[in-house]
């Protein structure tokens, strides 16, 4: 056991928060190395002259932040943080011929390549090329903002061009929203499992993430409200449709409950609805239910082609100026030629055609997934690009991912999606959009099925 006694004199506020802050600081400077066992609640309480309850609350806060993790019968240890790479990068360097279920790419084929070649020629021949090659407004040209708004409306999202901003993709939109509206140290609520890009972004912006409990449908409104009261958060990051990684989709009843919480608690919601287009009838977006408390964002990367790097966000009018200031400071403007290409695709129907193709391909691949992994604990949706696979009892996600990589199949261990502690150790995410063909998807899934059969056969009963 590590003889760790923190110096709480440097930390203001409640003593339980001071314990968590001291843990974070000592882990950052290496005083508490990864895997170190920290003192028991009772021992630390004695050393600090505090109650056991205060230390228990401090350890609970540190666990929520992902700093430590308890194991029954063994103690509490400094947690190993997931490796960098947004949870998308394979554990080992990708080899030629590997089947990559790790990267959450959309299916790409000859249609996308032909459309991109043709579109670039049209943009290059445009009479407005001089405008596209120069500096443009930070939030995008008015023509491009109108096209983004129209594109959103095609997915059932009401969008006013005056409140629409062109972004350099969804990740850029997230950065703009949080950098504009939050200061370092602000609390952001996230689902227990969340997009690793949010975890990386929070670290960069020095935001404090707090994980909220969820079930097979997504975040629990009661847990969200309780977290608001306990932590005083400024924002909540939501992926309400085909959640990454669990594939959960919030019902309209839960969305309404979340919207009421946002209005009552003055909570900003950043709604990342990047997979919405894959759902035949997605519920009403949060931005429609609480428009003054939601920044909605999406991107062409999943819907069309990743290399386009253009997306958009809808923001309340009172937030527009602050977001524009962050764009000016960071990227200055989205790339006008790429925004023009997306605009032309929206206007001539190319975007609709390519999205329809992706829905069709993903429906076929989802059928393959259901057939090959029948009887296993798989959470997915009819056209989802990814699935959340529960492992048999006794199997660890990282060990399973390593074993799969040895057989030429790359998957993402669930731990990299965990905003708090441990359940991800029994899950892996499988992205079936990335492989070039349906045959490759079938082969990769069959290898995973064989690996599952090598161990125990009791599946996990839920996404958690």
N, C-alpha and C positions, 0 to 999 in steps of 0.2 A: 504494500500500500504506500502511495506517495505521501510524504510528510508535507502536505500543502496547507499552509495557513495564510489566507489572503490578507492583504492590507486594505481594509475597507475605508480607511480615513480619506482616501482620494476620491471616493465615490459618494455622491450625494443621493438623497432620496431614500425610499424604503430600504431596509437592510436586505430584504430578500433580493431586490433588484441589484443592490450593490454586490451581492455574492455572485450573481450571474454575470455582471459587468466585469468583476475581477477575474472570473474564470475565462471570459473571452479575451481579456488583456493578457493573462499569463499563458494562454494557449498560443496567442499571436506572437509573443516574444520568445516562445520555446521553453518557457519555464515548466509548462506542463506538456510533455510530448504526447503524440498520438498513442493511444493504448494505455496511458498511465491510469492507474486506479486511484480515484480520489477518496478522501476520508469518508467514513460513514456519516450519516446525518447526526448521530449522537456525538461522535467524536468531534466533528467540526463545531457543533453547537457548544461543546465544552470549551474548545480552544478559543472561540470568539465571544463567549459569554452571552450567547443568544439562546432562544428556545429552539427545541428540535423542530417545531412547526415552522419557524422562520427559515431554517436551513432547508427543510423539505420544500417550501415554496420556492426558495432560491434554486435548488436543483431542478425542480419542475420547470422553472423559467428557462434555465440553461438547456434542458432537454428539448423544450419547444423551439429554442433557437438552433437546435442541431449541434450543440457543443459537446454534450455528453450523452451516454446511453446506459441504462441499467440492465443487468442480466440477473434474473432471479437465482439466488444461491451463490453468485460470484461477486457481485458488487457493481459499482458504477465506474465507467471508464470514459476517458476522452475519446470522442468519436472521430473516426477517420472520415474526412470530408471526401465527397466524390471527386474524381479527377476532373480537370477542366475539359471543356468541349461540349457543353450544353446537353450532355447525355446522348449526343448523337454520334460521337466518334467511337469506333470500335475499340475494344480493349487492346488489341494488337494492331500493328500496321496492316492495312488491307493488302492481300496478295491477289495476284492475277487469278481470276476464276472464282474468287469468293462470291458467295451469294449474300448481298448486303441487306439485311433486315434492320440495320442499325439507324441508317439515315432516313428521316421521314420525308422522302421526296415524292412528288406526284409522278404518275406514270408518264413517260415522255416517249414519243415515237415520231414517225415520219411527218405526221400532220403538224405537230408543233414546230419541227424544224423548217418545213416548207412555209408555214405562216410567218415564222420569224424572218426568214430570208426575204420573203415578199414584202413584209412590213418594213424592214430596214431600207429596202430599195425605195419604197414609197416615201418614207421620211426623208431620205437623202435627196429625193427629187422634189420635195415640197417647196412651194414658193415662199414659205415662211421659215426656211432653213436658217436665215440669218438671225431670226429671233430665237430659234431653238439652240443656236450655238453661243448665244450671249447670256448675260445675267438676266434672270427672270425674278418675279416676286418670290419671297421666301416660302410662301404657302402654296406656290404653284400658279401657273397661268389660269386665268378665269375659265378658258375653254377646257383645260384639263380638270379643273375642279368640278365643272358641270358634268364631265364624262364620268368622273369617279362617283358623283352623287347618283347619276343614272345607273351606273353599274351596281351600286348598293341597292337601289330601288328594285332592280331585277331580282334581288335575293330577299325581298320583303322587308327591307330596312329603309324607312323613310329618311331621306337625306336632303337637306337644304344646301345648295352649293355655297352659300355665304358662310355656313358653319362647317364646311368640308375643307380639309387640308390634304394636299398631296404629300406622301411620305416616301422614304426610300425603303419600303417594306414594313412588315409588322413589327419586327424587332426594333427598328428605328422609331416606329410609332410609339412603342412602349417607352423607349428612352425619353422621347419628347414629352410624353404625358407625365411621367414620374419626375423627371428633372424640372419641368415647369411648375408643377404643383406641390412638390414636397421638398422639405429641407433635410439634410443629413440627420440621421437619428430618428426620423419619423417611422412610426409603426405601419407596416403594410400587411394585411391579412392575405393569406393564400390558402388554397386547399391543401390538405395533408400531402397529397401528391400533386406536383405542379410542373409546368414547363421549366426545364433547367435554365433556359435563357433568362427567366425571371430571377432565379437564384443568383446567377452571375451578375445581372443588372443591379440587383439590390446590393451586392458586394461592391460594385463599382461606385454606386451613388451613396453608399453608406446608409442604406435603409435597413431597418430592423424587421425581419420577416417573422410572422407568427402564424403557425399552422392551425387550420380549423378542421374539425372532424367532418368526414363525408361518409356516404354510403354508396350503394350501387347506382343511385340516381344523381349523385353529386353532393355538393356542400349542404350541410344541415342548417336551415335557417336559425333554429334555436341556438346552435353552437356559434353561428356567426354573430348573433345578437349578444350572446354571453361574452364573446371575445371583444366586442365593441365596448361593453361595460367594464371589462377587466383591464384592457390595454389602451383604450383611447386611441384607436388607429385613425390615420388620415385617409387610408385607401384600402380597397380590396381588389385583387387581380383575379378575374374570372375568365374561364374558358367554358362557356355554358353549353356549347353544342359539340358533341363528339370529343369530350374532354381529353386532353393529352396529359397523361398516358392512358387513363382508365376507360375511355370511350363513353363515359356517362354523359347523358343529356338531361339537363334540368327541365322538369315539367313547367308548364305555364303557371301552376299554383306556386311552385317554389320561386319562380322568377318574380312573381308579384310580391311574395313575402320578402324577398331580398330587396326589391325596389322600395318597399315600405320601410325596411330597416335603414336603407341609404338615406331616405328623406328624413326619417326621425332622428338619426344619429349624425346627420350632415356628413355622410361617408361618400367619398369619391370612389366610383367603380370604374376600373379600366377593363372594358369588355373586349376580349380578344376572340372574335368569332370567325377565325380563319377557316374553320371546317364547315361552316354553315351551308355552303353551296352543295355539299354532298348529301344533305338531308332533304328528302322529298317534301316534307312539310314541317320545317323547323318551327318551334314555338316563337312567339313574339320576342324580339330582342329586348334586353334590359334597357337599352337606350330609349325605346319607345315607352317604357313603363316609368322611367325616372329621368327624363331628358336633361334636367338641370344638374344631375349628379353622376352622369355617365359619359365617359369618353369611349366611343366605339371605334374599333380598328379592324382592318383586314388587309389582305395583301394578294398580289397576283402570283406570288411564289408558289403557293400550293394549288391555286386555281388554274394557272396558265403555265408559266415556266419560271423556275427559280432565278434564272439569270436576268429576268426583266427588272427585278429589284425596285418595283413600284407598288405602292399601296396607298391607303388613305385612312383618315380618321375623321370622325364627327365629334365636335366638342361644343359644350355650352358657350354662348357668346362671351360670357365674362372671362373665359379661359383662353380665348383665341390669341390675345396679345401676348400673353406669357409664353404660350407654345411657339408663337412666331419668333419671339426673342431667342428661344433655345435653338430653333432651326438656324437662325442667323449666326449664333455662336458656334454651332457644331458643324453642320453640313452646308450652310448658307442657303441651299435650295435642293429639291429633288432634281435628278438629271432630266432636263427638258426633252431630249430626244426619246428617252425611254417612256416618259409620261405621254409624249405624242403618240408613240407606238400603241400604248394601251388605249389611248383615246380613240385611235382609228379602229382598233379591234372592237371596242364597245360600240362605236357608231355603225360599223359594217356587219356586226353579228359574229365576228370571228371569236370573240370571247365566249359567247353563248355556245357556239359549236364546240370549242375546245373543252369547255366545262362539261358539256353533255358527254363528250367522249370519255372524260375521266370518270364520270359517274358510271358509265357503262363498263369500263374496264375494271373499276373497283368492285362493282357488283359481281363480275365474273370471278375476281380474285377472292372475294369474300365467300363465294360458294366453294372454292377450292379449300379455303381455310376451314370452313365448317365440315367438309368431308374428311380432310386429312386428320384434323385434330378433334374429331367427334369423340365425346366422352371425357375430354379434358376441360379444365376450368378456364375457359376463354371468354373474356368480355370484349365485345366488339359491336359494331353497328352494320346494317346492310351494305353500306358503301364506304365504310371507314378505311382510311389508308393505314391504320395501325390497329393492333389488338394488344390486350393486356392478359398475359398468360400466367395463371397461378401454377406454381410448381408443386410436385408431390411432397408430402411430409418428409422432412429430413434433407431436402435439397436446398442449396443456397444459390441465390441469383448469380453472384459473381463466379462461383464454381461452375454453374451451368453455362454461363456465357463463355467462359474459358474453354470448356469442353466442346461447345458448339463451334467456337473459332478454330479449334484443332481439326474439326471436320469440315471447315470451309464455309461456315454459316455465322454471320455476325448479327448479334442481338444486343440490346441495351439492358443491363441489369437494373432492376427496379430501384435500387438505392439512389441512383443519380436523380431520381424524380422526387425523392423524399424531402419534404420541407421540415420534417421533424424527425422522429425516430422510427426505426426499424421495420415496419411491415413490408417495405419494398424488397427486403431480403428474400422474400418468397415469390417474387414476380419478375418477369422480364417483359419488355415491350418488343413487339414484332411489327416491323413496318413492311407491309406487303405491296406498297406502291412503287418502291424503288427498283426491284429487279426488272430487267428488260422484257422478260416474257413470262407468260403464265406457266410455262414448263419449268422455268427457274424457280418460280414461287412454289410449285408442287414439289420439286426436288428438295428445296430448302426446308419446307415444312415436314417432309417425310423424314429428313435427318433429325429434326427436332423431336418428332414423334418417337423415333427410335431411342433418342437420348432420354426422353421421359420414361420410356419403358425400362431403361437400365436401372432406375431407382425404385423407390416406393411408388405406389399407384394411387394413393389418396390425394385428390386434388384439393386446392384451397377453395372454400365455399363462396368467397366474395372478392371484390376488388381490393380489400384491405388485407 
